[in-house]
């Protein structure tokens, strides 16, 4: 996991960019998301009408970890198809292979609407693509060979 230390700043930059993307994304899709999730403003705000910072902090930490994993995947990815093709392809394959199936199953068991799955799934696809784009643009340092 030395690659995380070697690439701390690109990973942090990718995390910030993806978190800001999520903020903008749900700024646009917030009301449709609340409707699809069966929530209203009073559900979002806690006692005293304040929004808890906990979900925002947890999402930042989770996106940092996702950026760490995607950085490792990009370091290991072969260059034959081109760096940008591999970067975007890696994000899409991981999203299709892991994120969407898990989210779909959870939403089906929770009897959530497919619209909620589409909105949340679009967010995570955007997060993954923003992360790999920032990591690719800044560049990553592979760990020294053993």
C-alpha positions in Angstrom: 0.0 0.0 0.0 3.0 2.2 -0.3 1.5 3.5 -3.6 -1.0 5.4 -1.5 1.7 7.3 0.3 3.6 7.9 -2.9 0.4 9.3 -4.5 -1.2 11.0 -1.6 -1.6 14.4 -3.3 -3.1 13.1 -6.6 -5.4 10.9 -4.5 -6.5 13.8 -2.3 -7.0 16.0 -5.4 -9.2 13.3 -7.0 -11.1 12.9 -3.8 -11.9 16.6 -3.5 -12.9 16.8 -7.2 -15.2 13.8 -6.9 -16.7 15.1 -3.7 -17.4 18.5 -5.4 -18.8 16.6 -8.4 -21.2 14.8 -6.0 -22.2 18.1 -4.5 -23.0 19.6 -7.9 -24.7 16.3 -9.1 -27.1 16.2 -6.1 -27.6 19.9 -6.4 -29.2 19.2 -9.7 -30.8 15.8 -8.9 -31.6 16.5 -5.2 -35.3 16.9 -5.5 -35.8 13.9 -7.9 -33.5 11.9 -5.6 -35.6 12.8 -2.5 -38.8 11.8 -4.3 -37.3 8.5 -5.5 -36.0 7.8 -2.0 -39.4 8.7 -0.4 -37.8 11.5 1.6 -38.7 15.2 2.1 -36.8 18.1 3.6 -37.8 17.2 7.2 -36.2 13.8 6.7 -32.9 15.3 5.6 -32.8 17.8 8.4 -32.3 16.6 12.0 -33.4 18.2 15.2 -33.4 21.9 15.1 -33.6 21.9 11.3 -29.9 21.3 10.8 -28.3 18.9 8.3 -25.9 16.5 9.9 -22.3 16.8 8.6 -21.8 13.0 9.2 -22.9 11.8 5.7 -20.7 14.4 4.1 -17.7 13.4 6.1 -18.3 9.7 5.5 -18.8 10.2 1.8 -15.5 12.2 1.6 -13.6 9.3 3.5 -15.3 6.7 1.2 -14.3 8.6 -1.9 -10.8 8.9 -0.6 -10.7 5.1 -0.3 -12.2 4.7 -3.7 -9.5 7.0 -5.1 -6.9 4.9 -3.4 -8.2 1.7 -5.0 -8.6 3.3 -8.4 -5.0 4.6 -8.2 -3.8 1.1 -7.5 -5.8 -0.2 -10.4 -4.4 2.4 -12.8 -0.9 1.7 -11.7 -1.4 -2.0 -12.5 -3.3 -1.4 -15.7 -1.6 -2.3 -19.0 -0.8 0.6 -21.3 -1.6 -1.3 -24.5 -5.0 0.4 -25.1 -3.7 3.8 -24.2 -3.6 5.5 -20.7 -6.8 7.4 -21.0 -8.7 4.5 -22.5 -7.5 2.3 -19.7 -8.3 4.9 -17.0 -11.9 5.5 -18.2 -12.4 1.8 -19.0 -11.2 0.8 -15.5 -13.7 3.2 -13.9 -16.5 1.9 -16.0 -15.7 -1.8 -15.6 -15.4 -1.5 -11.8 -18.6 0.5 -11.7 -20.5 -2.0 -13.8 -18.9 -5.0 -12.2 -19.2 -4.0 -8.5 -21.1 -0.8 -7.8 -24.2 -1.3 -9.9 -24.9 -4.9 -9.0 -24.6 -4.2 -5.3 -26.7 -1.1 -5.5 -29.3 -2.8 -7.6 -29.7 -5.7 -5.2 -29.8 -3.5 -2.2 -32.4 -1.2 -3.8 -34.5 -4.2 -4.9 -34.6 -5.7 -1.4 -35.3 -2.3 0.1 -38.2 -2.0 -2.5 -36.7 1.3 -3.8 -37.6 2.6 -7.2 -35.4 2.0 -10.2 -35.3 5.8 -10.6 -33.4 6.0 -7.3 -30.9 3.3 -8.6 -30.4 5.3 -11.8 -29.8 8.6 -9.9 -27.4 7.1 -7.4 -25.8 4.9 -10.0 -25.2 8.0 -12.2 -23.6 9.7 -9.3 -21.1 6.9 -8.6 -20.3 6.5 -12.3 -19.5 10.2 -12.4 -17.4 9.9 -9.2 -15.3 7.1 -10.6 -14.8 8.9 -13.9 -13.8 12.2 -12.1 -11.4 10.3 -9.9 -9.6 8.5 -12.7 -9.5 11.6 -14.9 -7.8 13.6 -12.1 -5.4 10.8 -11.3 -4.5 10.4 -15.0 -4.2 14.1 -15.5 -1.9 14.6 -12.5 0.0 11.3 -13.0 0.8 8.5 -10.6 4.0 7.2 -9.2 4.3 3.4 -9.1 6.0 1.9 -6.2 9.6 0.8 -6.6 10.1 -2.8 -7.9 11.0 -5.3 -5.3 
